[in-house]
């Protein structure tokens, strides 16, 4: 859902899809979200990375930050959904 108070201009309306002009703050939005995930998962997190274009400067994209996370141990994958939920 689009939040009109979001300084990053991220989000989509239900059932909608759109491309947005690049926002130079998108890499910062990714960094902040990745930091929150690192805090929530702690030692279980191995790495996180963006998978799509909002973190690529000067590129139009869907205004959504998709994250891929890796876990340090395969068993940790069974538990990461709880702190992220």
N, CA and C atoms as an extended XYZ file, in Angstrom:
255
Properties=species:S:1:pos:R:3:atomname:S:1:resname:S:1:resid:I:1 pbc="F F F"
N         0.859       -1.174        0.000 N   UNK     1
C         0.000        0.000        0.000 CA  UNK     1
C         0.901        1.232        0.000 C   UNK     1
N         0.526        2.206       -0.767 N   UNK     2
C         1.275        3.448       -0.844 CA  UNK     2
C         1.021        4.276        0.410 C   UNK     2
N         2.108        4.722        1.039 N   UNK     3
C         2.021        5.576        2.219 CA  UNK     3
C         2.388        6.991        1.784 C   UNK     3
N         1.447        7.942        1.824 N   UNK     4
C         1.747        9.299        1.360 CA  UNK     4
C         2.821        9.994        2.192 C   UNK     4
N         3.120        9.476        3.382 N   UNK     5
C         4.158       10.065        4.229 CA  UNK     5
C         5.526        9.418        4.044 C   UNK     5
N         5.620        8.431        3.174 N   UNK     6
C         6.874        7.728        2.933 CA  UNK     6
C         7.800        8.611        2.094 C   UNK     6
N         8.946        9.016        2.625 N   UNK     7
C         9.840        9.892        1.865 CA  UNK     7
C        10.467        9.207        0.658 C   UNK     7
N        10.379        7.866        0.609 N   UNK     8
C        10.989        7.129       -0.485 CA  UNK     8
C        10.041        6.904       -1.656 C   UNK     8
N         8.754        7.182       -1.476 N   UNK     9
C         7.799        6.967       -2.556 CA  UNK     9
C         7.623        5.501       -2.907 C   UNK     9
N         7.755        4.639       -1.924 N   UNK    10
C         7.642        3.202       -2.160 CA  UNK    10
C         6.213        2.726       -1.931 C   UNK    10
N         5.862        1.633       -2.597 N   UNK    11
C         4.571        0.996       -2.383 CA  UNK    11
C         3.699        1.035       -3.618 C   UNK    11
N         2.736        0.136       -3.644 N   UNK    12
C         1.770        0.027       -4.738 CA  UNK    12
C         0.371       -0.022       -4.147 C   UNK    12
N        -0.585        0.430       -4.918 N   UNK    13
C        -1.988        0.291       -4.533 CA  UNK    13
C        -2.390       -1.174       -4.721 C   UNK    13
N        -3.321       -1.690       -3.916 N   UNK    14
C        -3.778       -3.073       -4.096 CA  UNK    14
C        -4.249       -3.309       -5.531 C   UNK    14
N        -3.775       -4.393       -6.111 N   UNK    15
C        -4.166       -4.759       -7.463 CA  UNK    15
C        -3.508       -3.921       -8.541 C   UNK    15
N        -2.591       -3.043       -8.167 N   UNK    16
C        -1.956       -2.167       -9.146 CA  UNK    16
C        -0.480       -2.460       -9.300 C   UNK    16
N         0.039       -1.977      -10.389 N   UNK    17
C         1.454       -2.104      -10.667 CA  UNK    17
C         1.848       -0.884      -11.473 C   UNK    17
N         3.016       -0.333      -11.202 N   UNK    18
C         3.440        0.843      -11.948 CA  UNK    18
C         4.950        0.964      -11.892 C   UNK    18
N         5.489        1.686      -12.866 N   UNK    19
C         6.883        2.068      -12.819 CA  UNK    19
C         6.967        3.479      -12.277 C   UNK    19
N         7.979        3.741      -11.509 N   UNK    20
C         8.177        5.066      -10.927 CA  UNK    20
C         9.504        5.625      -11.420 C   UNK    20
N         9.566        6.930      -11.496 N   UNK    21
C        10.832        7.571      -11.814 CA  UNK    21
C        11.830        7.241      -10.716 C   UNK    21
N        13.106        7.184      -11.057 N   UNK    22
C        14.097        6.856      -10.038 CA  UNK    22
C        14.118        7.872       -8.906 C   UNK    22
N        14.333        7.388       -7.719 N   UNK    23
C        14.425        8.223       -6.534 CA  UNK    23
C        15.814        8.009       -5.944 C   UNK    23
N        16.616        9.052       -5.825 N   UNK    24
C        17.969        8.862       -5.311 CA  UNK    24
C        18.001        8.339       -3.869 C   UNK    24
N        16.858        8.332       -3.192 N   UNK    25
C        16.799        7.823       -1.820 CA  UNK    25
C        16.541        6.321       -1.750 C   UNK    25
N        16.236        5.664       -2.873 N   UNK    26
C        15.947        4.231       -2.841 CA  UNK    26
C        17.094        3.397       -2.275 C   UNK    26
N        18.357        3.651       -2.624 N   UNK    27
C        19.424        2.863       -1.984 CA  UNK    27
C        19.435        3.026       -0.462 C   UNK    27
N        19.107        4.202        0.019 N   UNK    28
C        19.022        4.421        1.470 CA  UNK    28
C        17.873        3.607        2.060 C   UNK    28
N        16.745        3.545        1.355 N   UNK    29
C        15.611        2.749        1.830 CA  UNK    29
C        16.012        1.279        1.942 C   UNK    29
N        16.744        0.775        0.945 N   UNK    30
C        17.218       -0.600        1.004 CA  UNK    30
C        18.144       -0.790        2.209 C   UNK    30
N        19.085        0.124        2.407 N   UNK    31
C        20.038        0.010        3.512 CA  UNK    31
C        19.328       -0.013        4.859 C   UNK    31
N        18.315        0.825        5.012 N   UNK    32
C        17.569        0.861        6.281 CA  UNK    32
C        16.811       -0.437        6.518 C   UNK    32
N        16.176       -0.953        5.476 N   UNK    33
C        15.421       -2.200        5.630 CA  UNK    33
C        16.365       -3.364        5.901 C   UNK    33
N        17.496       -3.411        5.199 N   UNK    34
C        18.480       -4.467        5.436 CA  UNK    34
C        19.002       -4.405        6.867 C   UNK    34
N        19.198       -3.195        7.401 N   UNK    35
C        19.656       -3.052        8.793 CA  UNK    35
C        18.613       -3.588        9.770 C   UNK    35
N        17.328       -3.317        9.503 N   UNK    36
C        16.267       -3.842       10.375 CA  UNK    36
C        16.255       -5.370       10.356 C   UNK    36
N        16.479       -5.941        9.180 N   UNK    37
C        16.508       -7.396        9.070 CA  UNK    37
C        17.706       -7.962        9.823 C   UNK    37
N        18.869       -7.307        9.706 N   UNK    38
C        20.048       -7.772       10.450 CA  UNK    38
C        19.782       -7.778       11.953 C   UNK    38
N        19.115       -6.755       12.457 N   UNK    39
C        18.796       -6.702       13.889 CA  UNK    39
C        17.815       -7.816       14.253 C   UNK    39
N        16.785       -8.015       13.435 N   UNK    40
C        15.758       -9.017       13.746 CA  UNK    40
C        16.311      -10.434       13.711 C   UNK    40
N        17.218      -10.716       12.786 N   UNK    41
C        17.695      -12.088       12.625 CA  UNK    41
C        19.004      -12.367       13.342 C   UNK    41
N        19.761      -11.337       13.648 N   UNK    42
C        21.011      -11.526       14.377 CA  UNK    42
C        21.961      -12.484       13.692 C   UNK    42
N        22.481      -13.417       14.460 N   UNK    43
C        23.491      -14.352       13.951 CA  UNK    43
C        22.956      -15.304       12.891 C   UNK    43
N        21.659      -15.435       12.796 N   UNK    44
C        21.095      -16.344       11.789 CA  UNK    44
C        21.280      -15.818       10.369 C   UNK    44
N        21.437      -14.506       10.245 N   UNK    45
C        21.567      -13.906        8.918 CA  UNK    45
C        22.990      -14.029        8.416 C   UNK    45
N        23.130      -14.486        7.193 N   UNK    46
C        24.443      -14.564        6.569 CA  UNK    46
C        24.676      -13.336        5.714 C   UNK    46
N        23.696      -12.986        4.855 N   UNK    47
C        23.784      -11.783        4.041 CA  UNK    47
C        22.417      -11.421        3.514 C   UNK    47
N        22.274      -10.171        3.111 N   UNK    48
C        21.051       -9.726        2.447 CA  UNK    48
C        21.464       -8.908        1.247 C   UNK    48
N        20.635       -8.958        0.214 N   UNK    49
C        20.921       -8.173       -0.979 CA  UNK    49
C        19.609       -7.815       -1.648 C   UNK    49
N        19.669       -6.770       -2.467 N   UNK    50
C        18.486       -6.398       -3.226 CA  UNK    50
C        18.447       -7.234       -4.490 C   UNK    50
N        17.249       -7.515       -4.954 N   UNK    51
C        17.101       -8.349       -6.139 CA  UNK    51
C        16.561       -7.566       -7.328 C   UNK    51
N        16.153       -6.351       -7.110 N   UNK    52
C        15.506       -5.634       -8.201 CA  UNK    52
C        16.015       -4.206       -8.296 C   UNK    52
N        15.511       -3.518       -9.281 N   UNK    53
C        16.053       -2.246       -9.701 CA  UNK    53
C        15.867       -1.032       -8.806 C   UNK    53
N        14.987       -0.970       -7.817 N   UNK    54
C        14.923        0.270       -7.045 CA  UNK    54
C        16.234        0.667       -6.390 C   UNK    54
N        17.134       -0.264       -6.183 N   UNK    55
C        18.415        0.095       -5.585 CA  UNK    55
C        19.457        0.479       -6.637 C   UNK    55
N        19.093        0.441       -7.923 N   UNK    56
C        20.019        0.804       -8.994 CA  UNK    56
C        19.789        2.267       -9.355 C   UNK    56
N        20.800        3.111       -9.172 N   UNK    57
C        20.617        4.544       -9.454 CA  UNK    57
C        20.167        4.826      -10.885 C   UNK    57
N        19.287        5.798      -11.038 N   UNK    58
C        18.807        6.335      -12.322 CA  UNK    58
C        17.995        5.343      -13.156 C   UNK    58
N        17.443        4.319      -12.554 N   UNK    59
C        16.670        3.327      -13.291 CA  UNK    59
C        15.217        3.349      -12.830 C   UNK    59
N        14.270        3.519      -13.778 N   UNK    60
C        12.849        3.433      -13.428 CA  UNK    60
C        12.566        2.017      -12.948 C   UNK    60
N        11.648        1.899      -12.000 N   UNK    61
C        11.384        0.583      -11.422 CA  UNK    61
C        10.034        0.581      -10.719 C   UNK    61
N         9.544       -0.630      -10.413 N   UNK    62
C         8.415       -0.730       -9.497 CA  UNK    62
C         8.910       -0.192       -8.162 C   UNK    62
N         8.140        0.607       -7.475 N   UNK    63
C         8.594        1.203       -6.215 CA  UNK    63
C         8.466        0.248       -5.030 C   UNK    63
N         9.138       -0.880       -5.154 N   UNK    64
C         9.121       -1.920       -4.129 CA  UNK    64
C        10.561       -2.380       -3.927 C   UNK    64
N        10.970       -2.519       -2.697 N   UNK    65
C        12.292       -3.059       -2.396 CA  UNK    65
C        12.123       -4.540       -2.086 C   UNK    65
N        12.615       -5.388       -2.981 N   UNK    66
C        12.615       -6.833       -2.752 CA  UNK    66
C        13.970       -7.198       -2.183 C   UNK    66
N        13.962       -7.977       -1.143 N   UNK    67
C        15.204       -8.391       -0.499 CA  UNK    67
C        15.360       -9.896       -0.582 C   UNK    67
N        16.575      -10.310       -0.774 N   UNK    68
C        16.922      -11.724       -0.684 CA  UNK    68
C        17.802      -11.866        0.545 C   UNK    68
N        17.489      -12.828        1.393 N   UNK    69
C        18.328      -13.042        2.565 CA  UNK    69
C        18.900      -14.448        2.523 C   UNK    69
N        20.097      -14.578        3.029 N   UNK    70
C        20.740      -15.874        3.162 CA  UNK    70
C        20.976      -16.142        4.638 C   UNK    70
N        20.938      -17.385        5.001 N   UNK    71
C        21.132      -17.746        6.403 CA  UNK    71
C        22.478      -18.441        6.574 C   UNK    71
N        23.037      -18.315        7.775 N   UNK    72
C        24.348      -18.891        8.066 CA  UNK    72
C        24.308      -20.419        8.071 C   UNK    72
N        23.240      -20.974        8.568 N   UNK    73
C        23.063      -22.427        8.621 CA  UNK    73
C        21.715      -22.765        8.014 C   UNK    73
N        21.621      -23.844        7.275 N   UNK    74
C        20.374      -24.202        6.601 CA  UNK    74
C        19.223      -24.324        7.592 C   UNK    74
N        19.499      -24.792        8.793 N   UNK    75
C        18.445      -24.933        9.803 CA  UNK    75
C        17.863      -23.573       10.199 C   UNK    75
N        18.657      -22.521       10.096 N   UNK    76
C        18.169      -21.189       10.439 CA  UNK    76
C        17.037      -20.740        9.509 C   UNK    76
N        17.026      -21.259        8.300 N   UNK    77
C        15.966      -20.916        7.361 CA  UNK    77
C        14.585      -21.273        7.857 C   UNK    77
N        14.508      -22.258        8.743 N   UNK    78
C        13.231      -22.672        9.297 CA  UNK    78
C        12.692      -21.674       10.321 C   UNK    78
N        13.542      -20.790       10.820 N   UNK    79
C        13.170      -19.910       11.905 CA  UNK    79
C        13.099      -18.436       11.543 C   UNK    79
N        13.589      -18.039       10.378 N   UNK    80
C        13.662      -16.608       10.065 CA  UNK    80
C        12.309      -15.973        9.803 C   UNK    80
N        11.313      -16.753        9.428 N   UNK    81
C        10.012      -16.150        9.138 CA  UNK    81
C         9.340      -15.592       10.391 C   UNK    81
N         9.610      -16.132       11.556 N   UNK    82
C         8.972      -15.624       12.786 CA  UNK    82
C         9.375      -14.192       13.095 C   UNK    82
N        10.677      -13.853       13.174 N   UNK    83
C        11.016      -12.467       13.498 CA  UNK    83
C        10.670      -11.489       12.372 C   UNK    83
N        10.510      -11.982       11.156 N   UNK    84
C        10.197      -11.092       10.032 CA  UNK    84
C         8.700      -10.914        9.854 C   UNK    84
N         7.908      -11.816       10.419 N   UNK    85
C         6.481      -11.797       10.229 CA  UNK    85
C         5.849      -10.635       10.871 C   UNK    85
